[in-house]
Amino acid sequence: FFFQASNPGQFENDSDVLWQRGHVPETIVYHGRVGINTNAPDEALVVCGNAKVMGRVMHPSDSRAKQNIREVDTNEQLRRITQMRLVEYDYKPEFASVMGIKNT
């Protein structure tokens, strides 16, 4: 991650306290939403375009983040699935347009 300020150690607006040096060397922390190729991010990080990852991406559903993984009773799980509410939906046009989704 690269960030360059016009005055090293400070940012464009001194009242902008959202940017801070991280506790780990060569890191910076931003307390808010970050947008890449967008100036209206609606999540913690929004990347409009391709992203290249040169390392691993960890997600809470990743098995590397779990322990005590075990098989479950299939019949009980099927019973629970039949009680789920299933829905179909279309994306709102304004969301689809911003996200580049053609088939809503």
N, C-alpha and C positions, 0 to 999 in steps of 0.2 A: 504494500500500500504506500503510495507516494502522495505527499501533500506539501505544497510549497506556499509559504506566506510571504507577503511583500516585505515584512520586517521580521527577521528570524526571531522566533520566540513569541511573536504576537500575531494577531489576525487582523484582517481588514478593519473590523469594528471592535474596539476594546470592550464595548458593552456586551458583545456576543460571548457569553460564558459557556456556550454549549460545547465548544471544542476545548479539550484538555489533553495534556501529555499523559500517556498511559503509564501505569506502574511498571510495565515491562519495557525494556529498552527498545527504541525504534518503533514505538506504537503511539497512536493518537486515538482519543476517545471522543465520540460525538454523542451527546445526549439528545436525541431527536431522530427524525427520519432522514435517510440519505437517498438521493436519487441520482442515478447515472443515466444520462441522456433523457432526463425528465426533470422539470422543476416543480412537479406536483406529486411527490411520492406519497402513497397512501398506506404504506407499510414501513417497517423498520428499515428495509433495504429494497429498493426497486431498481432493477436493471432493465432498461429498454434497449435490447440488442443482445448480441451473443456474449457469453461469459466463458472464459477459459480458466479451468481449474488445473493447476499443476500438482496438486496434492489430493488428499482424501477429503470427502465431504461427509461429515457425521450428521446424522439425523436421529431424533429420539426413537424412530422405528428401526434403526440399524441394529442388527444382532450384536455388533461389537459393544453396544452400550447397555446390553441386557445380561442378566444372570438368572439362574433358576428357570430356564426355559424347559417346559414339559408339555407333553401331549394332553389334550383335554377330551372329555366325553363327547363324541361326535353327535350322538342323539340329543344331548342337552343343548349343544350349540345350535343344532338345526331348529330345535323348539324355540330358542331365543331369536333366531333369525326370522322365523315366521311371525314374530311379534313386532318386528321392525317396521317403521313407516318408510315406504319407498316413494320417491318423487322423481318427476322429470322436470326440467326447467330449460329456459332460454336465457342467455346472457342479455343484460340490458344493452341497448345499442351504444350508449356512451362508453360503457366499460369495454365492450368488444372492440370499439374503434381505438381506444387508447392502448389496449393490449395487443392489437394487431390480429384479433381473432376474426376470421372470415366466416366460418360456419357457426352461427350462434345457437 
